[in-house]
Amino acid sequence: MEDIGKEEIFYECNKIRIAQWFETYKRVKFVNNEYWYDNEEEAKTYVETVTKACANLSKKTIVELDKKKQVNLEELCWLMEEQCNEWAKMFFIDHLHYFEFDGDKQRLDLQIQNVMHQINEIARKRNVAVMIVAHYKANRVKTGEPSYDWFKDWSAIKQVANIIIQLEREENITQFHITKMRWPIKPYVMQTTFNISTFEYDFKKRTPSTDIKQNRM
């Protein structure tokens, strides 16, 4: 199996296995091509599963802008509209500070606000989901649960976003804090544990958040 796309094929194979009520493949063993079968029927099932997974993935289109330059907002909006016409349902933008900004035009936080408003307008008009990654300040002070002012140029993020999920990572444990939600939902913090030996995550542990209700707008 080629190195490129092993991860995607692994996850797609396990979707197929789960749908068929079969035991899922182990990630490290799968990507290292360590599945070998003496049983002809098991070998045939493995080949058929991988073939079907590759066929499923070939139907999915991921369009990316040129990573060699910062993204122009007009170019992005045009691409989003074009992909909406092709039945796109979700966009993932990584990350806010890759946009072209004019340092002499106006304050950076106001330019970010303009970006978010235009993207939000497309999301509302075309009924699609948009996920945007924003980085924390390099010198932010960690005190208690994450807050909005951890973000770079954070005011627009707080005002425009419908949902804000802030990540807090310490060694092999990552916590997902929902710090803003525009509609009622039971608040919680989801904690994941990363197993370095298997390269797998455990998403089972959930702990309630005490401050989310105060931050909800």
Biotite code that builds the C-alpha atoms (Angstrom):
import biotite.structure as struc

atoms = struc.array([
    struc.Atom([0.000, 0.000, 0.000], chain_id="A", res_id=1, res_name="MET", atom_name="CA", element="C"),
    struc.Atom([1.308, 3.465, -0.865], chain_id="A", res_id=2, res_name="GLU", atom_name="CA", element="C"),
    struc.Atom([2.221, 5.826, 1.996], chain_id="A", res_id=3, res_name="ASP", atom_name="CA", element="C"),
    struc.Atom([0.011, 8.623, 0.652], chain_id="A", res_id=4, res_name="ILE", atom_name="CA", element="C"),
    struc.Atom([-3.527, 8.313, 1.932], chain_id="A", res_id=5, res_name="GLY", atom_name="CA", element="C"),
    struc.Atom([-2.948, 5.418, 4.330], chain_id="A", res_id=6, res_name="LYS", atom_name="CA", element="C"),
    struc.Atom([-4.621, 7.293, 7.184], chain_id="A", res_id=7, res_name="GLU", atom_name="CA", element="C"),
    struc.Atom([-7.680, 8.159, 5.086], chain_id="A", res_id=8, res_name="GLU", atom_name="CA", element="C"),
    struc.Atom([-7.959, 4.586, 3.807], chain_id="A", res_id=9, res_name="ILE", atom_name="CA", element="C"),
    struc.Atom([-7.637, 3.254, 7.359], chain_id="A", res_id=10, res_name="PHE", atom_name="CA", element="C"),
    struc.Atom([-10.553, 5.342, 8.647], chain_id="A", res_id=11, res_name="TYR", atom_name="CA", element="C"),
    struc.Atom([-12.681, 4.573, 5.595], chain_id="A", res_id=12, res_name="GLU", atom_name="CA", element="C"),
    struc.Atom([-11.998, 0.843, 5.960], chain_id="A", res_id=13, res_name="CYS", atom_name="CA", element="C"),
    struc.Atom([-13.114, 0.913, 9.575], chain_id="A", res_id=14, res_name="ASN", atom_name="CA", element="C"),
    struc.Atom([-16.340, 2.703, 8.606], chain_id="A", res_id=15, res_name="LYS", atom_name="CA", element="C"),
    struc.Atom([-17.035, -0.215, 6.280], chain_id="A", res_id=16, res_name="ILE", atom_name="CA", element="C"),
    struc.Atom([-16.066, -2.769, 8.937], chain_id="A", res_id=17, res_name="ARG", atom_name="CA", element="C"),
    struc.Atom([-18.350, -1.172, 11.534], chain_id="A", res_id=18, res_name="ILE", atom_name="CA", element="C"),
    struc.Atom([-21.267, -1.110, 9.084], chain_id="A", res_id=19, res_name="ALA", atom_name="CA", element="C"),
    struc.Atom([-20.719, -4.837, 8.505], chain_id="A", res_id=20, res_name="GLN", atom_name="CA", element="C"),
    struc.Atom([-20.421, -5.562, 12.262], chain_id="A", res_id=21, res_name="TRP", atom_name="CA", element="C"),
    struc.Atom([-16.818, -6.729, 11.829], chain_id="A", res_id=22, res_name="PHE", atom_name="CA", element="C"),
    struc.Atom([-13.936, -6.059, 14.194], chain_id="A", res_id=23, res_name="GLU", atom_name="CA", element="C"),
    struc.Atom([-12.127, -2.847, 13.248], chain_id="A", res_id=24, res_name="THR", atom_name="CA", element="C"),
    struc.Atom([-8.513, -2.750, 12.082], chain_id="A", res_id=25, res_name="TYR", atom_name="CA", element="C"),
    struc.Atom([-5.767, -1.505, 14.400], chain_id="A", res_id=26, res_name="LYS", atom_name="CA", element="C"),
    struc.Atom([-4.277, 1.726, 13.128], chain_id="A", res_id=27, res_name="ARG", atom_name="CA", element="C"),
    struc.Atom([-0.530, 1.050, 13.521], chain_id="A", res_id=28, res_name="VAL", atom_name="CA", element="C"),
    struc.Atom([-0.825, -2.481, 12.174], chain_id="A", res_id=29, res_name="LYS", atom_name="CA", element="C"),
    struc.Atom([-2.871, -1.254, 9.202], chain_id="A", res_id=30, res_name="PHE", atom_name="CA", element="C"),
    struc.Atom([-0.680, 1.664, 8.111], chain_id="A", res_id=31, res_name="VAL", atom_name="CA", element="C"),
    struc.Atom([2.444, -0.500, 8.484], chain_id="A", res_id=32, res_name="ASN", atom_name="CA", element="C"),
    struc.Atom([0.961, -3.119, 6.141], chain_id="A", res_id=33, res_name="ASN", atom_name="CA", element="C"),
    struc.Atom([1.106, -5.789, 8.848], chain_id="A", res_id=34, res_name="GLU", atom_name="CA", element="C"),
    struc.Atom([-2.206, -7.454, 8.036], chain_id="A", res_id=35, res_name="TYR", atom_name="CA", element="C"),
    struc.Atom([-1.428, -10.837, 6.504], chain_id="A", res_id=36, res_name="TRP", atom_name="CA", element="C"),
    struc.Atom([-3.894, -13.719, 6.268], chain_id="A", res_id=37, res_name="TYR", atom_name="CA", element="C"),
    struc.Atom([-3.316, -17.428, 5.756], chain_id="A", res_id=38, res_name="ASP", atom_name="CA", element="C"),
    struc.Atom([-7.079, -17.850, 5.509], chain_id="A", res_id=39, res_name="ASN", atom_name="CA", element="C"),
    struc.Atom([-8.146, -17.189, 1.918], chain_id="A", res_id=40, res_name="GLU", atom_name="CA", element="C"),
    struc.Atom([-11.570, -15.847, 2.914], chain_id="A", res_id=41, res_name="GLU", atom_name="CA", element="C"),
    struc.Atom([-10.087, -13.329, 5.382], chain_id="A", res_id=42, res_name="GLU", atom_name="CA", element="C"),
    struc.Atom([-7.534, -12.202, 2.795], chain_id="A", res_id=43, res_name="ALA", atom_name="CA", element="C"),
    struc.Atom([-10.301, -11.730, 0.242], chain_id="A", res_id=44, res_name="LYS", atom_name="CA", element="C"),
    struc.Atom([-12.352, -9.674, 2.731], chain_id="A", res_id=45, res_name="THR", atom_name="CA", element="C"),
    struc.Atom([-9.352, -7.456, 3.478], chain_id="A", res_id=46, res_name="TYR", atom_name="CA", element="C"),
    struc.Atom([-8.670, -6.759, -0.205], chain_id="A", res_id=47, res_name="VAL", atom_name="CA", element="C"),
    struc.Atom([-12.347, -6.081, -0.894], chain_id="A", res_id=48, res_name="GLU", atom_name="CA", element="C"),
    struc.Atom([-12.576, -3.689, 2.064], chain_id="A", res_id=49, res_name="THR", atom_name="CA", element="C"),
    struc.Atom([-9.500, -1.712, 1.008], chain_id="A", res_id=50, res_name="VAL", atom_name="CA", element="C"),
    struc.Atom([-10.715, -1.598, -2.607], chain_id="A", res_id=51, res_name="THR", atom_name="CA", element="C"),
    struc.Atom([-14.141, -0.340, -1.541], chain_id="A", res_id=52, res_name="LYS", atom_name="CA", element="C"),
    struc.Atom([-12.574, 2.250, 0.784], chain_id="A", res_id=53, res_name="ALA", atom_name="CA", element="C"),
    struc.Atom([-10.401, 3.588, -2.051], chain_id="A", res_id=54, res_name="CYS", atom_name="CA", element="C"),
    struc.Atom([-13.453, 3.772, -4.320], chain_id="A", res_id=55, res_name="ALA", atom_name="CA", element="C"),
    struc.Atom([-15.414, 5.677, -1.662], chain_id="A", res_id=56, res_name="ASN", atom_name="CA", element="C"),
    struc.Atom([-12.579, 8.152, -1.141], chain_id="A", res_id=57, res_name="LEU", atom_name="CA", element="C"),
    struc.Atom([-12.199, 8.732, -4.868], chain_id="A", res_id=58, res_name="SER", atom_name="CA", element="C"),
    struc.Atom([-15.733, 10.156, -4.913], chain_id="A", res_id=59, res_name="LYS", atom_name="CA", element="C"),
    struc.Atom([-14.871, 12.839, -2.379], chain_id="A", res_id=60, res_name="LYS", atom_name="CA", element="C"),
    struc.Atom([-13.461, 16.109, -3.644], chain_id="A", res_id=61, res_name="THR", atom_name="CA", element="C"),
    struc.Atom([-11.246, 18.307, -1.478], chain_id="A", res_id=62, res_name="ILE", atom_name="CA", element="C"),
    struc.Atom([-10.408, 21.655, -3.044], chain_id="A", res_id=63, res_name="VAL", atom_name="CA", element="C"),
    struc.Atom([-7.486, 23.635, -1.656], chain_id="A", res_id=64, res_name="GLU", atom_name="CA", element="C"),
    struc.Atom([-6.216, 27.102, -2.417], chain_id="A", res_id=65, res_name="LEU", atom_name="CA", element="C"),
    struc.Atom([-2.596, 27.742, -3.265], chain_id="A", res_id=66, res_name="ASP", atom_name="CA", element="C"),
    struc.Atom([-0.650, 27.293, 0.000], chain_id="A", res_id=67, res_name="LYS", atom_name="CA", element="C"),
    struc.Atom([2.349, 29.222, -1.347], chain_id="A", res_id=68, res_name="LYS", atom_name="CA", element="C"),
    struc.Atom([0.623, 32.559, -0.815], chain_id="A", res_id=69, res_name="LYS", atom_name="CA", element="C"),
    struc.Atom([-1.731, 34.079, 1.690], chain_id="A", res_id=70, res_name="GLN", atom_name="CA", element="C"),
    struc.Atom([-5.401, 33.743, 0.813], chain_id="A", res_id=71, res_name="VAL", atom_name="CA", element="C"),
    struc.Atom([-7.283, 36.608, -0.751], chain_id="A", res_id=72, res_name="ASN", atom_name="CA", element="C"),
    struc.Atom([-10.790, 36.997, 0.730], chain_id="A", res_id=73, res_name="LEU", atom_name="CA", element="C"),
    struc.Atom([-12.454, 37.566, -2.646], chain_id="A", res_id=74, res_name="GLU", atom_name="CA", element="C"),
    struc.Atom([-10.805, 34.426, -4.013], chain_id="A", res_id=75, res_name="GLU", atom_name="CA", element="C"),
    struc.Atom([-11.975, 32.385, -1.035], chain_id="A", res_id=76, res_name="LEU", atom_name="CA", element="C"),
    struc.Atom([-15.562, 33.655, -1.228], chain_id="A", res_id=77, res_name="CYS", atom_name="CA", element="C"),
    struc.Atom([-15.648, 32.884, -4.964], chain_id="A", res_id=78, res_name="TRP", atom_name="CA", element="C"),
    struc.Atom([-14.361, 29.362, -4.343], chain_id="A", res_id=79, res_name="LEU", atom_name="CA", element="C"),
    struc.Atom([-16.895, 28.753, -1.551], chain_id="A", res_id=80, res_name="MET", atom_name="CA", element="C"),
    struc.Atom([-19.760, 29.885, -3.784], chain_id="A", res_id=81, res_name="GLU", atom_name="CA", element="C"),
    struc.Atom([-18.506, 27.634, -6.601], chain_id="A", res_id=82, res_name="GLU", atom_name="CA", element="C"),
    struc.Atom([-18.262, 24.628, -4.297], chain_id="A", res_id=83, res_name="GLN", atom_name="CA", element="C"),
    struc.Atom([-21.727, 25.318, -2.878], chain_id="A", res_id=84, res_name="CYS", atom_name="CA", element="C"),
    struc.Atom([-22.989, 24.960, -6.435], chain_id="A", res_id=85, res_name="ASN", atom_name="CA", element="C"),
    struc.Atom([-21.290, 21.552, -6.438], chain_id="A", res_id=86, res_name="GLU", atom_name="CA", element="C"),
    struc.Atom([-23.225, 20.573, -3.287], chain_id="A", res_id=87, res_name="TRP", atom_name="CA", element="C"),
    struc.Atom([-20.474, 21.238, -0.732], chain_id="A", res_id=88, res_name="ALA", atom_name="CA", element="C"),
    struc.Atom([-21.837, 21.066, 2.818], chain_id="A", res_id=89, res_name="LYS", atom_name="CA", element="C"),
    struc.Atom([-18.823, 22.005, 4.938], chain_id="A", res_id=90, res_name="MET", atom_name="CA", element="C"),
    struc.Atom([-15.731, 24.226, 4.701], chain_id="A", res_id=91, res_name="PHE", atom_name="CA", element="C"),
    struc.Atom([-12.640, 24.054, 6.911], chain_id="A", res_id=92, res_name="PHE", atom_name="CA", element="C"),
    struc.Atom([-10.418, 27.151, 7.022], chain_id="A", res_id=93, res_name="ILE", atom_name="CA", element="C"),
    struc.Atom([-7.001, 26.763, 8.631], chain_id="A", res_id=94, res_name="ASP", atom_name="CA", element="C"),
    struc.Atom([-6.464, 29.402, 9.761], chain_id="A", res_id=95, res_name="HIS", atom_name="CA", element="C"),
    struc.Atom([-7.675, 33.030, 10.133], chain_id="A", res_id=96, res_name="LEU", atom_name="CA", element="C"),
    struc.Atom([-4.246, 34.621, 10.011], chain_id="A", res_id=97, res_name="HIS", atom_name="CA", element="C"),
    struc.Atom([-3.422, 33.156, 6.584], chain_id="A", res_id=98, res_name="TYR", atom_name="CA", element="C"),
    struc.Atom([-5.596, 35.800, 4.955], chain_id="A", res_id=99, res_name="PHE", atom_name="CA", element="C"),
    struc.Atom([-4.057, 38.776, 3.211], chain_id="A", res_id=100, res_name="GLU", atom_name="CA", element="C"),
    struc.Atom([-4.354, 41.776, 5.492], chain_id="A", res_id=101, res_name="PHE", atom_name="CA", element="C"),
    struc.Atom([-3.472, 45.398, 4.791], chain_id="A", res_id=102, res_name="ASP", atom_name="CA", element="C"),
    struc.Atom([-1.532, 46.684, 7.761], chain_id="A", res_id=103, res_name="GLY", atom_name="CA", element="C"),
    struc.Atom([-2.006, 50.322, 6.676], chain_id="A", res_id=104, res_name="ASP", atom_name="CA", element="C"),
    struc.Atom([-5.719, 50.075, 5.926], chain_id="A", res_id=105, res_name="LYS", atom_name="CA", element="C"),
    struc.Atom([-7.273, 49.530, 9.366], chain_id="A", res_id=106, res_name="GLN", atom_name="CA", element="C"),
    struc.Atom([-6.784, 47.654, 12.603], chain_id="A", res_id=107, res_name="ARG", atom_name="CA", element="C"),
    struc.Atom([-6.144, 43.940, 12.184], chain_id="A", res_id=108, res_name="LEU", atom_name="CA", element="C"),
    struc.Atom([-9.023, 42.944, 14.455], chain_id="A", res_id=109, res_name="ASP", atom_name="CA", element="C"),
    struc.Atom([-11.452, 44.926, 12.264], chain_id="A", res_id=110, res_name="LEU", atom_name="CA", element="C"),
    struc.Atom([-10.122, 43.257, 9.123], chain_id="A", res_id=111, res_name="GLN", atom_name="CA", element="C"),
    struc.Atom([-10.586, 39.838, 10.758], chain_id="A", res_id=112, res_name="ILE", atom_name="CA", element="C"),
    struc.Atom([-14.116, 40.867, 11.672], chain_id="A", res_id=113, res_name="GLN", atom_name="CA", element="C"),
    struc.Atom([-14.786, 41.679, 8.008], chain_id="A", res_id=114, res_name="ASN", atom_name="CA", element="C"),
    struc.Atom([-13.449, 38.271, 6.951], chain_id="A", res_id=115, res_name="VAL", atom_name="CA", element="C"),
    struc.Atom([-15.642, 36.462, 9.457], chain_id="A", res_id=116, res_name="MET", atom_name="CA", element="C"),
    struc.Atom([-18.759, 38.448, 8.531], chain_id="A", res_id=117, res_name="HIS", atom_name="CA", element="C"),
    struc.Atom([-18.360, 37.678, 4.814], chain_id="A", res_id=118, res_name="GLN", atom_name="CA", element="C"),
    struc.Atom([-17.738, 33.982, 5.446], chain_id="A", res_id=119, res_name="ILE", atom_name="CA", element="C"),
    struc.Atom([-20.662, 33.866, 7.875], chain_id="A", res_id=120, res_name="ASN", atom_name="CA", element="C"),
    struc.Atom([-22.906, 35.450, 5.248], chain_id="A", res_id=121, res_name="GLU", atom_name="CA", element="C"),
    struc.Atom([-22.083, 32.661, 2.788], chain_id="A", res_id=122, res_name="ILE", atom_name="CA", element="C"),
    struc.Atom([-22.710, 30.050, 5.499], chain_id="A", res_id=123, res_name="ALA", atom_name="CA", element="C"),
    struc.Atom([-26.100, 31.583, 6.302], chain_id="A", res_id=124, res_name="ARG", atom_name="CA", element="C"),
    struc.Atom([-27.138, 32.140, 2.682], chain_id="A", res_id=125, res_name="LYS", atom_name="CA", element="C"),
    struc.Atom([-26.029, 28.732, 1.379], chain_id="A", res_id=126, res_name="ARG", atom_name="CA", element="C"),
    struc.Atom([-26.829, 26.758, 4.561], chain_id="A", res_id=127, res_name="ASN", atom_name="CA", element="C"),
    struc.Atom([-23.355, 25.242, 4.949], chain_id="A", res_id=128, res_name="VAL", atom_name="CA", element="C"),
    struc.Atom([-21.135, 24.668, 7.971], chain_id="A", res_id=129, res_name="ALA", atom_name="CA", element="C"),
    struc.Atom([-17.850, 26.576, 8.251], chain_id="A", res_id=130, res_name="VAL", atom_name="CA", element="C"),
    struc.Atom([-15.100, 25.702, 10.712], chain_id="A", res_id=131, res_name="MET", atom_name="CA", element="C"),
    struc.Atom([-12.310, 28.245, 11.211], chain_id="A", res_id=132, res_name="ILE", atom_name="CA", element="C"),
    struc.Atom([-9.091, 27.648, 13.154], chain_id="A", res_id=133, res_name="VAL", atom_name="CA", element="C"),
    struc.Atom([-7.690, 30.579, 15.125], chain_id="A", res_id=134, res_name="ALA", atom_name="CA", element="C"),
    struc.Atom([-4.450, 30.575, 17.096], chain_id="A", res_id=135, res_name="HIS", atom_name="CA", element="C"),
    struc.Atom([-3.886, 31.672, 20.673], chain_id="A", res_id=136, res_name="TYR", atom_name="CA", element="C"),
    struc.Atom([-1.646, 34.554, 21.659], chain_id="A", res_id=137, res_name="LYS", atom_name="CA", element="C"),
    struc.Atom([1.956, 33.448, 22.133], chain_id="A", res_id=138, res_name="ALA", atom_name="CA", element="C"),
    struc.Atom([2.184, 35.212, 25.498], chain_id="A", res_id=139, res_name="ASN", atom_name="CA", element="C"),
    struc.Atom([-1.304, 34.428, 26.786], chain_id="A", res_id=140, res_name="ARG", atom_name="CA", element="C"),
    struc.Atom([-1.535, 33.651, 30.517], chain_id="A", res_id=141, res_name="VAL", atom_name="CA", element="C"),
    struc.Atom([-3.178, 30.359, 31.427], chain_id="A", res_id=142, res_name="LYS", atom_name="CA", element="C"),
    struc.Atom([-5.556, 30.937, 34.337], chain_id="A", res_id=143, res_name="THR", atom_name="CA", element="C"),
    struc.Atom([-8.400, 28.473, 34.808], chain_id="A", res_id=144, res_name="GLY", atom_name="CA", element="C"),
    struc.Atom([-10.526, 27.480, 31.833], chain_id="A", res_id=145, res_name="GLU", atom_name="CA", element="C"),
    struc.Atom([-9.781, 28.969, 28.386], chain_id="A", res_id=146, res_name="PRO", atom_name="CA", element="C"),
    struc.Atom([-11.326, 32.365, 27.676], chain_id="A", res_id=147, res_name="SER", atom_name="CA", element="C"),
    struc.Atom([-11.923, 34.456, 24.548], chain_id="A", res_id=148, res_name="TYR", atom_name="CA", element="C"),
    struc.Atom([-8.969, 36.762, 25.158], chain_id="A", res_id=149, res_name="ASP", atom_name="CA", element="C"),
    struc.Atom([-6.595, 33.836, 24.639], chain_id="A", res_id=150, res_name="TRP", atom_name="CA", element="C"),
    struc.Atom([-7.208, 34.302, 20.882], chain_id="A", res_id=151, res_name="PHE", atom_name="CA", element="C"),
    struc.Atom([-5.200, 36.652, 18.701], chain_id="A", res_id=152, res_name="LYS", atom_name="CA", element="C"),
    struc.Atom([-7.380, 39.654, 17.788], chain_id="A", res_id=153, res_name="ASP", atom_name="CA", element="C"),
    struc.Atom([-10.204, 37.895, 19.584], chain_id="A", res_id=154, res_name="TRP", atom_name="CA", element="C"),
    struc.Atom([-13.124, 40.363, 19.619], chain_id="A", res_id=155, res_name="SER", atom_name="CA", element="C"),
    struc.Atom([-14.489, 39.377, 16.182], chain_id="A", res_id=156, res_name="ALA", atom_name="CA", element="C"),
    struc.Atom([-14.259, 35.672, 17.033], chain_id="A", res_id=157, res_name="ILE", atom_name="CA", element="C"),
    struc.Atom([-16.349, 36.212, 20.149], chain_id="A", res_id=158, res_name="LYS", atom_name="CA", element="C"),
    struc.Atom([-18.946, 38.328, 18.360], chain_id="A", res_id=159, res_name="GLN", atom_name="CA", element="C"),
    struc.Atom([-19.453, 36.489, 15.065], chain_id="A", res_id=160, res_name="VAL", atom_name="CA", element="C"),
    struc.Atom([-18.961, 32.783, 15.768], chain_id="A", res_id=161, res_name="ALA", atom_name="CA", element="C"),
    struc.Atom([-22.006, 30.650, 16.579], chain_id="A", res_id=162, res_name="ASN", atom_name="CA", element="C"),
    struc.Atom([-19.922, 28.052, 18.395], chain_id="A", res_id=163, res_name="ILE", atom_name="CA", element="C"),
    struc.Atom([-16.474, 28.416, 19.946], chain_id="A", res_id=164, res_name="ILE", atom_name="CA", element="C"),
    struc.Atom([-14.512, 25.310, 20.944], chain_id="A", res_id=165, res_name="ILE", atom_name="CA", element="C"),
    struc.Atom([-11.201, 26.025, 22.643], chain_id="A", res_id=166, res_name="GLN", atom_name="CA", element="C"),
    struc.Atom([-8.485, 23.387, 22.933], chain_id="A", res_id=167, res_name="LEU", atom_name="CA", element="C"),
    struc.Atom([-6.280, 23.034, 25.969], chain_id="A", res_id=168, res_name="GLU", atom_name="CA", element="C"),
    struc.Atom([-3.432, 20.545, 25.693], chain_id="A", res_id=169, res_name="ARG", atom_name="CA", element="C"),
    struc.Atom([-1.098, 19.198, 28.346], chain_id="A", res_id=170, res_name="GLU", atom_name="CA", element="C"),
    struc.Atom([1.249, 16.357, 27.387], chain_id="A", res_id=171, res_name="GLU", atom_name="CA", element="C"),
    struc.Atom([-0.978, 13.552, 26.043], chain_id="A", res_id=172, res_name="ASN", atom_name="CA", element="C"),
    struc.Atom([-4.311, 14.957, 27.293], chain_id="A", res_id=173, res_name="ILE", atom_name="CA", element="C"),
    struc.Atom([-6.406, 17.386, 25.249], chain_id="A", res_id=174, res_name="THR", atom_name="CA", element="C"),
    struc.Atom([-9.554, 19.070, 26.537], chain_id="A", res_id=175, res_name="GLN", atom_name="CA", element="C"),
    struc.Atom([-12.213, 20.575, 24.256], chain_id="A", res_id=176, res_name="PHE", atom_name="CA", element="C"),
    struc.Atom([-13.975, 23.472, 26.016], chain_id="A", res_id=177, res_name="HIS", atom_name="CA", element="C"),
    struc.Atom([-17.227, 24.737, 24.474], chain_id="A", res_id=178, res_name="ILE", atom_name="CA", element="C"),
    struc.Atom([-16.998, 28.374, 25.540], chain_id="A", res_id=179, res_name="THR", atom_name="CA", element="C"),
    struc.Atom([-19.811, 29.739, 23.350], chain_id="A", res_id=180, res_name="LYS", atom_name="CA", element="C"),
    struc.Atom([-23.018, 28.242, 22.003], chain_id="A", res_id=181, res_name="MET", atom_name="CA", element="C"),
    struc.Atom([-25.814, 30.337, 20.502], chain_id="A", res_id=182, res_name="ARG", atom_name="CA", element="C"),
    struc.Atom([-28.537, 27.782, 21.258], chain_id="A", res_id=183, res_name="TRP", atom_name="CA", element="C"),
    struc.Atom([-29.298, 25.797, 24.431], chain_id="A", res_id=184, res_name="PRO", atom_name="CA", element="C"),
    struc.Atom([-27.285, 22.640, 24.931], chain_id="A", res_id=185, res_name="ILE", atom_name="CA", element="C"),
    struc.Atom([-25.973, 20.870, 28.001], chain_id="A", res_id=186, res_name="LYS", atom_name="CA", element="C"),
    struc.Atom([-22.458, 22.289, 28.489], chain_id="A", res_id=187, res_name="PRO", atom_name="CA", element="C"),
    struc.Atom([-19.510, 19.959, 28.893], chain_id="A", res_id=188, res_name="TYR", atom_name="CA", element="C"),
    struc.Atom([-15.795, 19.596, 28.398], chain_id="A", res_id=189, res_name="VAL", atom_name="CA", element="C"),
    struc.Atom([-14.701, 16.590, 26.379], chain_id="A", res_id=190, res_name="MET", atom_name="CA", element="C"),
    struc.Atom([-11.324, 15.170, 27.358], chain_id="A", res_id=191, res_name="GLN", atom_name="CA", element="C"),
    struc.Atom([-9.253, 12.985, 25.058], chain_id="A", res_id=192, res_name="THR", atom_name="CA", element="C"),
    struc.Atom([-6.193, 10.927, 25.887], chain_id="A", res_id=193, res_name="THR", atom_name="CA", element="C"),
    struc.Atom([-3.579, 10.179, 23.237], chain_id="A", res_id=194, res_name="PHE", atom_name="CA", element="C"),
    struc.Atom([-1.854, 6.786, 23.425], chain_id="A", res_id=195, res_name="ASN", atom_name="CA", element="C"),
    struc.Atom([1.635, 7.269, 21.949], chain_id="A", res_id=196, res_name="ILE", atom_name="CA", element="C"),
    struc.Atom([2.205, 3.530, 21.550], chain_id="A", res_id=197, res_name="SER", atom_name="CA", element="C"),
    struc.Atom([-0.861, 2.989, 19.342], chain_id="A", res_id=198, res_name="THR", atom_name="CA", element="C"),
    struc.Atom([-1.355, 6.539, 17.987], chain_id="A", res_id=199, res_name="PHE", atom_name="CA", element="C"),
    struc.Atom([-5.000, 6.338, 19.014], chain_id="A", res_id=200, res_name="GLU", atom_name="CA", element="C"),
    struc.Atom([-7.295, 8.671, 20.988], chain_id="A", res_id=201, res_name="TYR", atom_name="CA", element="C"),
    struc.Atom([-9.721, 7.870, 23.777], chain_id="A", res_id=202, res_name="ASP", atom_name="CA", element="C"),
    struc.Atom([-12.765, 10.179, 23.596], chain_id="A", res_id=203, res_name="PHE", atom_name="CA", element="C"),
    struc.Atom([-14.832, 8.495, 26.315], chain_id="A", res_id=204, res_name="LYS", atom_name="CA", element="C"),
    struc.Atom([-14.240, 10.752, 29.306], chain_id="A", res_id=205, res_name="LYS", atom_name="CA", element="C"),
    struc.Atom([-16.500, 13.812, 29.649], chain_id="A", res_id=206, res_name="ARG", atom_name="CA", element="C"),
    struc.Atom([-16.486, 16.297, 32.498], chain_id="A", res_id=207, res_name="THR", atom_name="CA", element="C"),
    struc.Atom([-18.963, 19.149, 33.066], chain_id="A", res_id=208, res_name="PRO", atom_name="CA", element="C"),
    struc.Atom([-17.867, 22.728, 32.587], chain_id="A", res_id=209, res_name="SER", atom_name="CA", element="C"),
    struc.Atom([-18.697, 25.178, 35.351], chain_id="A", res_id=210, res_name="THR", atom_name="CA", element="C"),
    struc.Atom([-18.132, 28.409, 33.457], chain_id="A", res_id=211, res_name="ASP", atom_name="CA", element="C"),
    struc.Atom([-19.638, 27.773, 30.016], chain_id="A", res_id=212, res_name="ILE", atom_name="CA", element="C"),
    struc.Atom([-23.102, 29.095, 30.940], chain_id="A", res_id=213, res_name="LYS", atom_name="CA", element="C"),
    struc.Atom([-21.554, 32.398, 31.953], chain_id="A", res_id=214, res_name="GLN", atom_name="CA", element="C"),
    struc.Atom([-19.774, 32.718, 28.601], chain_id="A", res_id=215, res_name="ASN", atom_name="CA", element="C"),
    struc.Atom([-22.724, 31.696, 26.443], chain_id="A", res_id=216, res_name="ARG", atom_name="CA", element="C"),
    struc.Atom([-24.229, 34.563, 24.423], chain_id="A", res_id=217, res_name="MET", atom_name="CA", element="C"),
])
